[in-house]
Amino acid sequence: MRFPLGRKGLVAAGAAAGALAFWKVRSRRREQEDREWEAEVAGAVDEGRSAADAATTGESGSG
């Protein structure tokens, strides 16, 4: 099979495909990390609200 751009073109196409695959994997990993971070922040906000509610009603956290 002949490749129109020769051996160098084939190598460049392979490198581009590899870079694209790496970029996709990295993008998915970043999205997962972002979701985990958002969940952690939301949990901390909920904890803070619960603590504030407990403080305003006079409840003790040590039970």
C-alpha positions in Angstrom: 0.0 0.0 0.0 1.4 3.4 -1.0 1.0 6.3 1.4 0.8 9.6 -0.5 3.2 11.5 1.8 5.8 8.7 2.1 7.4 7.3 5.2 7.7 10.6 7.0 4.0 11.3 6.4 3.0 8.0 7.8 5.1 8.6 10.9 3.6 12.0 11.3 0.1 10.6 11.0 0.9 8.0 13.6 2.2 10.6 15.9 -0.9 12.7 15.4 -3.2 9.7 16.2 -1.2 9.0 19.3 -1.4 12.6 20.5 -5.1 12.6 19.9 -5.6 9.4 21.9 -3.5 10.8 24.7 -5.5 14.1 24.7 -8.8 12.2 24.9 -7.6 10.1 27.9 -6.3 13.2 29.6 -9.5 15.1 29.0 -11.6 12.2 30.5 -9.3 12.1 33.5 -9.6 15.8 34.1 -13.4 15.6 33.9 -13.5 12.8 36.4 -11.2 14.8 38.8 -13.5 17.9 38.3 -16.6 15.8 39.3 -14.8 14.4 42.4 -13.7 17.9 43.4 -17.2 19.3 42.9 -18.7 16.5 45.1 -16.1 17.1 47.8 -16.9 20.9 47.8 -20.6 20.2 47.9 -20.1 17.8 50.9 -18.0 20.4 52.7 -20.7 23.1 52.1 -23.4 20.7 53.4 -21.2 20.0 56.5 -20.8 23.7 57.1 -24.5 24.4 56.8 -25.2 21.5 59.2 -22.7 22.9 61.7 -24.1 26.4 61.4 -27.7 25.1 61.9 -26.5 23.1 65.0 -24.7 26.2 66.4 -27.7 28.4 66.0 -30.1 25.9 67.6 -27.7 25.3 70.5 -27.0 21.6 69.7 -23.7 20.1 70.7 -21.7 18.1 68.2 -20.2 15.8 70.8 -23.7 14.6 71.7 
